[in-house]
Amino acid sequence: MKKNLLPCSSISLRLFTVFALLCAALTASAQIHVTPNGGVSTQDGTSWATAYPGSALPGVLSNPANLTVLVASGLYKPTTTGDRTQSFTVASGVQVYGGYDPSNGNRTTNPSSTTLSGDIDNNNTLDDGNSYHVVRFYGVNDQTRLDGFVITGGKANGAGTDGWGGGVLNLELTDQPSDPTIAKCTFILNSASVLGGAMMNKAFLAGSNPVITYCDFIENKCDDRGGAIFNDRTGDSNNPISISHCTFTGNLAFSGGAIHNNSEGGGTSNTRITDCTFTQNSANSKGGAIYNSGASGGTSNPRIERCSFSLNKASIHGGAIVNDGSHGTSNPTIISCRFSQNEIPATGTGFVKGAAAIQNNGEGGNSSPVITNCSFTKNKSIGDGAALYGDAQNGGRSTPVITNCSFNQNVGRNAIGVIFLDCGGPYNQVGIATFINCVLFDNGTNPISSFYGTVIANNSLFDAPYAYTTDPSNLTTTTSPFVDAANEDLQLVACSLPVNAGNNSATALAGITTDLAGNPRFVNTVDMGAYEFQGITIVNQPASSSAVCAGSTISVPVSATGPAALSYLWFKDGSPLNPAQTSATLSLTNVQAAQVGNYQVVITSTCNSLTSNAFSLTLSSTQAAPVFSLPPNISLPILQNTPFVTLTVTGCEGGTLSWQGPGGISGSSATISVPTSTTGNFVYSATCQVGSCTSPPGSTTVTINPSLVNGSFDGFVNGADCGSFRGWAWDRNKVNTAVSIDILDGPKVIATLLADVFRQDLQTAGKGNGKHAFSWAIPNELKDGSAHNLSARVAGSSFILKDSPKALICQGTGTPENKAPVAPSPTILIAPLTAQVGVPFSGTLVAFTDPEGQPLTYALTGLPDGLSINTTSRVISGTPTVAGSFVLAYSANDGALTNSVSFPLTVNPASTTTVTGDFEGYLDKLDCGGIRGWVWDRKKPNTPLTVEFYLDGSGMVLGSTVANIYRQDLKDAGKGNGSHAYIFTPPGTVTNGTKIRARVQGSTYDLKGSPKEYQCAPARLSAETGSQLQVTVLGNPVFDELQVEIRGAEGQALRLQLTDASGRLVSQRQIGTASAVEQQRFSVQGQPFGLLLLRVHSGLKSVSVKVLKQ
């Protein structure tokens, strides 16, 4: 045999030229393609069209350059000569994948369409003309991989190592471990004379721990050991050879029909075998499926988990498994495995000891497996112990521990269906079989027997009492506890004795979480047997808690499964509900405080019940009814025509106010202007909504009384300044009688005096004796820098002197009383304030105004996750992460006093559908004044749309705003109500030249003009900062129209807002490009007398002007 050959050195002369070219070409990592015939015109291996031919495959695989080799479907052989020593030798680091269709590059495996064959004599027969080994690995690293091949026709019947591994020979080199991965391969009809018909792994060195996964081994055979695989030692017991997700069918050997794990004579062999299936494998001697040899000083302790053994046979013992610890050690761990219909047949030869499933040979040594969560059904042996056999002769030890296993219909000689312990005599042997949490039913009349051995049984179920069942934890029954034993279903019958009768603290259950079926192992107390009766399982627990509004209706569902029909009973704080609720859903209507508490449901099936987690019900904080109040020193009843009467609504500072008044009027402002021209009783009511809860209504009745004094009155307010308030009044029916005059500041009477001063003009005009004038000196308390609306009324009457009221703002000589900041209206520049989960957002809050002009400090609370406020710029920004409606509290502090206002923010869920409409709109300008334009939906002409701004190319969203600013040109152009313009301030990360697009949020419609470059040159910023924005009111006070002239904003965007003294919005407008002298007019007809505030914004500049409305 040739061994440890240099790459490309063992090549027949006939192929020398081809392989010499390969050796020269494959000197660096590459992906190589191979097909049976190779490329038509070029064969360089770089693609399927230029693939190497199959004759080049041995050379490709033997190159050590860490190649990835892709092999097309077809048949490949290691040589065209009759040289049986030729194989596919895979170099260290090479990864080779089969199963490809070269026409499309698609791949199929298990079974693969790519076959590596040792039938080099081309007679389709496994004979002496075949290669000794189809594939060889010599000292390869853990990156080496064979994946997706059929491997067949290897016949290892030569001398030395040529009698090992007909399919694959995996050998270490001196001080060089071999650690390949073999995946998705099918080994069929390979043979060996000595070791491993399909594969032989030599693993003496640490690091030799090959991985074999998702492979099929079919009808391979070995004349001696390991019909499919022979594993020789484990160099690293903590990282052993791994065999997983493989099937072994119809393999044959003298011992170990499928696998032989060998440490005989010294060393360890702790192979790990998981999720494998062993069917119809045979041994002419021992171990129909697996033989674990730790004999003569060796240690063989494999871990076998989640495997199935059925219809396997052996002639002497161990129809499925032999654990040979004779004069050595073999103590495997076997977990969650099924042993069914394995057999020591009547045709068995030699001294048959039994154990159709597992034979444990501890003669002169130790064979004591730990077997957990396993089932043994219909195993049959002509010897003693159909399922298990323990041999502890000649000073040996066999102490198997069997935990949570099920035995049924196992048949052995002398009716010993479960286990026979053979200690050979009374001295120097230890034979103990321990059964914990097991079920043994219908396994013959003498299921457990021993010769000088000991049987211990605890928490186990038997079909009859025996000497070893006397422990009170054991149970007996004559009724099968299994669901369908005839068809090998050993699940437990509901309510049967094994349910909840096990011992949770059994040592072997440490780390076990599932039963043989993969279900939870522990449901209440662990059951006896391999399967846990699942009983009731709550699939979906009730919600943990909920806070609801008084009067709400709630439904709390629970979802459960069970072995039979389930019943439900709901409890509150440990007591059943009355009336009882017996469905899977708790339903409560008109929730009140008495229903607050913890709710649980008890779910009951035929033999057990389960209580759900608690659902905690609470009421949201009860919102008190809003409270109405009149201004200080104003009491009911109110005289007809009293000016400036207002109601203030309190108690809804953190919610949304809604009020209704007489004649169908309604609103949401906390200040209500009360008409007094009509007498009578007028009811006002209000509610407050916080979150989803609405308060009970609060109400008040305003009584407007007619005059107490009658007459034919006439009079005027002739003048008002910071010195005096002047006028005249008389009664035509009493021409020479002076009348009393009430002086009112708003609705409040602040002075009463007699109009008895003589004025010649009055006498000349026929006003009696002319003694009907008055002059009232403005007191210091009105000289506070605030606006005062002064009126005059004939005392006791409803007659208000003509030309009332007069608005005054007077500065006194003393220090005026500090007043709290005045909240703006609207609070936000773009209303309503709406955002969307996952979409960047920004919105600017309008500044408060301070009557004394002091600097203000701002705060905002109630923002949802993902959003924050810059308290200097008053900009809300970020990307919200949670949907809902949020009430935000916006406050300002002047260093001494704080005022606040609340407003709603709606965060919509992340968009899952596309918004559609008949959209039209433009992206007009992008400069220092912001991003401006307009958009509307022709199908919804008066509905504002949300515009989303994003970067051209990357698509990163910058933010969004609502297009709801009024522009007259849009109205004139027939764009609905004209309120479809927008202005958006981009984040500071946007620099000059950035291309920006705009679209209707949630749609695919991009505004016309997209993309545009953002330009805000430093020179212009400097000009904006340094130039003076001048705002002049043409005529102040004003009457029905306000005319304003603006300078210093030529070519820039303007935004104008007109509010009253309380901050309520009167009008606003947007000007796209201002002229050098920009003039605008606002109608204020119908506005009450008093102070108005005009704010003009241009880029970074802002000017506020006070205006008096007469």
Secondary structure, DSSP 4 states (H G I P E B T S, - for coil): ---SPPTT-S--GGGHHHHHHHHHH-SS--EEEE-SS--SS---SSSSTTPBPGGGHHHHHH--S--EEEEESEEE-S-SSS-TT--EEPPTT-EEEEEE-TTT--B-TTTTSEEEE--TT-SSS-STTS-S-SEEEES--TT-EEES-EEE--EE-SSGGGGB-SSEEEE-BTTB----EEES-EEES-EESSB-SSEEEE--STT---EEES-EEES-EEEEE-SSEEEE--S-TTS--EEES-EEES-EEEE-SSEEEE-TTSSB---EEES-EEES-EEEEE-SSEEEE-TTT-B---EEES-EEES-EESSB-SSEEEE-TTSB---EEES-EEES-EE-TT--SS--B-SSEEEE-TTSB---EEES-EEES-EESSS-SSEEEE-TTT-EE--EEES-EEES-B-GGG--SEEEE-SSSSS-EEEEEEES-EEESS-SS-EEEES-EEEEES-EESS--GGG-STT-EE-SS--EEEGGGTEEEEPTT-TTTT-S-TT-GGGTT--B-TTSSBS-SSSPPSSSS-----EEEEPPPSEEEE-TT--EEEE-EEE-SS--EEEEEETTEE-SS---SSEEEE-S--GGG-EEEEEEEE-SS-EEEPPPEEEEEPPPPPPPEEEPPTT--SSEETT-TT-EEEEES-TTSEEEEE-GGG-EE--SEEEPP-SS-EEEEEEEEEEETTEEPPPEEEEEEEE--SS---EEEEEEEE-SSEEEEEEEETTBTT--EEEEEEETTEEEEEEEE-EE-HHHHHTT-TTSEEEEEEEPPGGG-EEEEEEEEEEETTSSPBPBT--EEEEEE-SSPPPP-PPBPPSSSBSSSSEEEETTS-EEEEBPPPB-TT----EEEEE-PPTTEEEETTTTEEEE---S-EEEEEEEEEE-SS-EEEEEEEEEEEPPP-S-----EEEEEEEEETTEEEEEEEETTBTT--EEEEEEETTT--EEEEEEE-EE-HHHHHTT-TTSEEEEEE---TT--TT-EEEEEETTSSPBPBT-SEE----HHHHHHHHHSPPEEEESSSSBSSEEEEEEES-TTS-EEEEEEETT--EEEEEEESS--SEEEEEEE-TTPPSEEEEEEEEETTEEEEEEEEE-
